Amino acid sequence: MLSNAGRLPGPTRWILPALLALACMMLAVMPGVASATELTAKAARIAGDEARTRIVIDFDVKPDFTVHYLPSPNRIVVDIAGTVNFAFPPEQLEARGIYERIRFGAMSAGRTRLVLTSKLPAGLEVAEARKNEDGDGWRLVLDGAIVTPDQYAAMKKQGNWGNAESSTPVVPLAPQQPSSDGVFTVAIDAGHGGIDTGAITSGKNPVYEKNITLDFAKALGRELNAQPGIKAFLTRDTDVFLSLGERVQIARSRGANLFISLHADTLREKSTRGATVYTISDRASDKLADELAKRENTSDEVAGVEVKKEPSEVNDILIDLTRRETQAFSISLANSIVHSFEGQIGLINNPHRSAGFRVLTAPDVPSVLLELGFLSNSEDVKQLQRPDFRDKLVTLIADAVKRYRDKLGG
Ligand SMILES: [Zn+2]
């Protein structure tokens, strides 16, 4: 793709096809030129005001990238081909000027994303990879500016609006039964990942929620796979981003009988600690659950994934019907987990809560979201990093899954 495909419309727009053709010809006669699969971003700088803001990122090799825009909230999405090793401290790219939030990280193997969120609609006037004069490395220059309504409309027309990748509404399937060979399949979902770090502890050596969840997910997978008659798989087993819809679809397409999403978020009330089990509900059980679900549901937005409208009304009714039955199973699993934890590990008061978590919307797979503890509580942070605590916790979850399965079978 041409590196400046996401630029604002301007008098030079007609030149683009010609440049593209030229670039293709050059690539064809230069067999040594290939898009790098691994790049290092060595440093970054950001400067500007409320009207214009420049970002410069230093790379070791030329970054191959594309740009597109997403509305509500206004986002400029820069996709870089290859895996980028971000070797600079995150503070170097802290949001300022026109941007209120900046995220960067892996989207999938071989694809990296930068998401620039602005309060007002904004576009890139310059998006270029420039060779450093001293011949050492390249710099990616992104000049962002607030746009007028006319420019905004023109950007939409230009075609680099939205992308194919979006969170798709779920389509109801028949509820999952254990397979004919009696194998009980569990989908384990490590919350967040890649560009979506989840919660981060403050201070030196920050702890990332996405790493804690992956660590526990792997351990739980091993524990469950060691049980006869149970097969577990992870929705992600590396540091990559998955949209909430993808997590649900992976579980359904692989015939999961259960879906367990693992998290370790932060709360405003820092003294709150302990585990919580969440199931889905239209209305949140309490304020804390409501806030948590709202934050969790912004995951796709953070990663620059377009969120499609909710399914049509007919689809809604079908989903509702299957969901009601599934819901009873989800609650049964939640109770089984709480029962397993009681007296063994710390639980918050009212440990089974509910809210509208989008990751729990599989109409046919009983699903729970488990807060393992809170990264806002220093005791929990220590505990979540202890292997003995992790092993104890996954054993208790596995016990709960076995009890749930035995109840079904009995
Ligand atoms: Zn989370």
Residues whose N, C-alpha, C, O or C-beta is under 5 A from the ligand:
A	BS01	ZN	G191 G198 H263 A264 D265
